[in-house]
C-alpha cells in the first residue's frame, strides 16, 4: 500500500516521510533551544523534546520495519528505478559509503536522546526548572542536538545521492 513515495524520486513512502521529518526536526529543535535558552520556557522545552523524541521513536521504528520487511532493504528501494536510471556498481558503492557515514549518527542518536530524556525526567522536578542536573543536561542536550543535526544532514545527503542525483 505504501510502497511508493510522494516526493517523485522512486523512494518508498516511509523513506520520503523520514526525509520530510529530517527537514522539520532541526527547526523544531532550534525553537526548543530558543524557548529554553532565551525565553526560559522550561516547560515548553520539555514538551517539545518529549514530542520530538516520541515522533522520532515511532518514525524510526516504522521506517525500519518498512525498509527491511516490506521493501527488502535500501538497495531494493534504490533499484525500483526504471532499468535505464539504475545506479551502476560504482555509484552504488558511493551511495553505500554515504549511508555508512549517515548510520554512525543515525544509530547513536536514539540512544543519546533516550539517555538525555531519561536523565532529564529523573533529574528535573515537574514543572521543570534549573537545578543540580542542569550542567549534565546541557552537555547531554548539546551532544544530542549536534547528533540529530548530523543525522539529518547526512540522511538528506544519502537521500540525494540514492534517489535524486542522476550521476
C-alpha positions as CSV (number, residue, x, y, z in Angstrom):
1,X,0.0,0.0,0.0
2,X,2.7,2.5,1.0
3,X,5.5,1.1,-1.3
4,X,5.8,4.3,-3.3
5,X,6.9,7.6,-2.0
6,X,5.4,11.1,-2.6
7,X,8.4,13.1,-3.5
8,X,8.7,11.7,-7.0
9,X,12.1,10.0,-6.7
10,X,11.3,6.3,-6.7
11,X,11.7,6.1,-2.9
12,X,9.3,4.4,-0.5
13,X,6.6,6.3,1.3
14,X,8.4,5.9,4.7
15,X,11.7,7.0,3.2
16,X,10.0,10.1,1.9
17,X,8.3,10.6,5.2
18,X,11.6,10.3,7.1
19,X,13.2,12.8,4.7
20,X,10.4,15.4,5.4
21,X,10.8,14.7,9.1
22,X,14.6,15.3,8.9
23,X,13.9,18.6,7.3
24,X,11.4,19.6,10.1
25,X,13.4,18.3,13.1
26,X,16.2,20.8,13.1
27,X,13.9,24.0,13.1
28,X,11.7,22.5,15.8
29,X,14.9,21.6,17.8
30,X,16.2,25.2,17.3
31,X,12.9,26.6,18.5
32,X,13.0,24.3,21.6
33,X,16.6,25.6,22.3
34,X,15.4,29.2,21.9
35,X,12.5,28.5,24.2
36,X,14.7,27.3,27.0
37,X,17.9,29.5,26.5
38,X,16.3,32.8,25.6
39,X,12.7,32.7,26.9
40,X,13.4,30.4,29.9
41,X,10.3,28.4,28.9
42,X,11.4,25.1,30.6
43,X,8.0,23.5,30.3
44,X,7.8,24.3,26.6
45,X,11.3,22.9,26.0
46,X,10.3,19.7,27.9
47,X,7.1,19.3,25.9
48,X,8.9,19.8,22.5
49,X,11.7,17.5,23.4
50,X,9.3,14.7,24.5
51,X,7.2,15.3,21.4
52,X,10.3,15.1,19.1
53,X,11.6,12.1,20.9
54,X,8.3,10.3,20.6
55,X,7.8,11.2,17.0
56,X,11.4,10.1,16.2
57,X,11.0,6.8,18.0
58,X,7.8,5.9,16.1
59,X,9.0,7.2,12.8
60,X,12.3,5.3,13.0
61,X,10.6,2.1,14.1
62,X,8.0,2.3,11.3
63,X,10.8,3.2,8.8
64,X,13.0,0.3,9.8
65,X,10.1,-2.2,9.6
66,X,9.1,-0.8,6.2
67,X,12.6,-0.8,4.9
68,X,13.7,-4.2,6.0
69,X,10.5,-6.3,6.0
70,X,8.3,-4.6,3.4
71,X,10.7,-3.1,0.9
72,X,13.5,-5.7,1.2
73,X,16.3,-3.3,2.1
74,X,17.5,0.1,0.9
75,X,19.1,-1.3,-2.3
76,X,15.8,-2.8,-3.3
77,X,14.3,0.6,-2.9
78,X,17.1,2.2,-5.0
79,X,16.5,-0.4,-7.7
80,X,12.9,0.5,-8.1
81,X,14.0,3.0,-10.7
82,X,13.5,2.2,-14.3
83,X,16.3,0.0,-15.7
84,X,18.0,2.9,-17.6
85,X,18.1,5.0,-14.4
86,X,19.5,2.4,-12.0
87,X,22.8,3.1,-10.4
88,X,26.0,1.4,-11.6
89,X,28.1,-0.7,-9.2
90,X,30.4,2.2,-8.7
91,X,27.6,4.6,-8.0
92,X,26.0,2.1,-5.6
93,X,29.3,1.9,-3.8
94,X,29.4,5.7,-3.4
95,X,25.9,5.7,-2.0
96,X,26.8,2.8,0.3
97,X,29.7,5.0,1.7
98,X,27.4,7.9,2.3
99,X,25.0,5.6,4.0
100,X,27.7,4.2,6.3
101,X,28.6,7.8,7.4
102,X,24.9,8.5,8.0
103,X,24.5,5.4,10.1
104,X,27.2,6.5,12.5
105,X,24.9,9.3,13.6
106,X,21.5,7.7,12.9
107,X,22.4,4.8,15.2
108,X,23.8,6.9,18.0
109,X,21.1,9.5,18.0
110,X,18.2,7.4,19.5
111,X,20.4,6.1,22.3
112,X,21.8,9.5,23.1
113,X,18.3,11.0,23.1
114,X,16.9,8.3,25.3
115,X,19.7,8.8,27.8
116,X,19.2,12.6,27.7
117,X,15.4,12.4,28.1
118,X,15.6,9.7,30.8
119,X,18.2,11.6,32.8
120,X,16.1,14.8,32.5
121,X,12.9,13.1,33.6
122,X,14.7,11.8,36.7
123,X,16.9,14.9,37.3
124,X,14.3,17.7,37.0
125,X,11.2,18.4,39.0
126,X,7.9,19.0,37.4
127,X,7.3,21.7,36.3
128,X,10.9,21.8,35.1
129,X,13.3,24.4,36.3
130,X,17.1,24.8,36.5
131,X,18.6,22.6,39.2
132,X,21.5,20.3,40.1
133,X,21.1,18.3,36.9
134,X,21.3,21.4,34.6
135,X,25.1,21.2,34.0
136,X,25.0,17.5,32.9
137,X,21.8,18.1,31.0
138,X,23.4,20.9,28.9
139,X,26.2,18.5,27.9
140,X,23.9,15.7,27.0
141,X,21.4,18.1,25.3
142,X,24.0,19.7,23.1
143,X,25.5,16.3,22.2
144,X,22.0,15.1,21.3
145,X,21.3,18.3,19.3
146,X,24.5,18.0,17.3
147,X,23.9,14.3,16.8
148,X,20.4,14.7,15.4
149,X,21.5,17.6,13.2
150,X,24.3,15.5,11.7
151,X,21.8,12.6,11.3
152,X,19.5,15.0,9.4
153,X,22.3,16.4,7.2
154,X,23.8,13.0,6.4
155,X,20.3,11.5,5.9
156,X,19.4,14.2,3.4
157,X,22.8,13.7,1.6
158,X,22.1,10.0,1.4
159,X,18.6,10.6,0.0
160,X,20.1,13.0,-2.6
161,X,22.7,10.5,-3.8
162,X,20.5,7.5,-3.7
163,X,17.3,9.0,-5.2
164,X,17.7,12.5,-6.6
165,X,21.2,12.7,-8.2
166,X,21.3,11.2,-11.6
167,X,25.1,10.9,-11.6
